[in-house]
Amino acid sequence: MEQLEFFQVPSPCVGVCSSDDKGYCNGCMRKREERFNWMSMTPSEQLHVIKLCRQRYRRKIMKQKNLVGKSVDEEGSTSPQRDHFG
């Protein structure tokens, strides 16, 4: 038994449940399958999904910065992901 199995990994859900054009949740950046299968995943699988969500969030922010030409934070973005992955 891994030590991770002693502790529950909290869901990255922030209550913004809508999907973007790629199928990622706008709130937590999980794919549909990752959201639906969260409770049946092992803690190490859940941590891996969270790592993937962080990467997706960073790519999304970098894409927005490149499109706008300046930092999203400078614009005062109130995206719920900022608090979760910042």
QUIGI-V849952 format. One record per residue. N is the residue number from 1. RES is the residue in three letters. PSI is psi in whole degrees, 0 to 359 (* if undefined). D_LAST is the distance of its C-alpha to the last C-alpha in Angstrom with 1 decimal. Layout:
BEGIN
N RES PSI D_LAST
N RES PSI D_LAST
END
This chain:
BEGIN
1 MET 127 31.1
2 GLU 154 27.7
3 GLN 329 26.0
4 LEU 331 23.1
5 GLU 348 25.7
6 PHE 340 26.2
7 PHE 137 22.8
8 GLN 133 21.5
9 VAL 121 18.1
10 PRO 144 16.5
11 SER 140 16.2
12 PRO 4 12.8
13 CYS 134 14.8
14 VAL 10 13.6
15 GLY 13 17.1
16 VAL 89 16.8
17 CYS 78 19.4
18 SER 153 20.4
19 SER 149 20.4
20 ASP 185 20.0
21 ASP 343 22.9
22 LYS 357 21.8
23 GLY 6 21.8
24 TYR 142 18.1
25 CYS 134 17.0
26 ASN 342 15.2
27 GLY 311 13.4
28 CYS 352 12.4
29 MET 20 13.4
30 ARG 151 16.2
31 LYS 163 19.7
32 ARG 312 22.5
33 GLU 322 24.0
34 GLU 323 20.8
35 ARG 313 20.7
36 PHE 329 24.4
37 ASN 7 24.8
38 TRP 313 21.9
39 MET 338 24.5
40 SER 357 26.8
41 MET 152 24.4
42 THR 161 24.6
43 PRO 322 21.7
44 SER 324 21.3
45 GLU 320 21.3
46 GLN 317 18.6
47 LEU 325 16.4
48 HIS 318 17.2
49 VAL 319 16.3
50 ILE 320 12.8
51 LYS 316 12.6
52 LEU 321 14.1
53 CYS 319 11.7
54 ARG 316 8.7
55 GLN 317 11.3
56 ARG 318 12.5
57 TYR 315 9.3
58 ARG 318 9.1
59 ARG 319 12.8
60 LYS 316 12.8
61 ILE 317 10.8
62 MET 320 13.2
63 LYS 317 16.0
64 GLN 320 15.4
65 LYS 318 15.3
66 ASN 324 18.5
67 LEU 321 20.2
68 VAL 328 19.6
69 GLY 1 20.1
70 LYS 167 17.5
71 SER 137 13.8
72 VAL 324 12.6
73 ASP 326 10.9
74 GLU 335 14.5
75 GLU 354 15.8
76 GLY 36 14.1
77 SER 137 12.4
78 THR 30 12.1
79 SER 134 10.7
80 PRO 338 10.0
81 GLN 331 7.5
82 ARG 315 4.9
83 ASP 327 5.5
84 HIS 320 6.0
85 PHE 350 3.8
86 GLY * 0.0
END
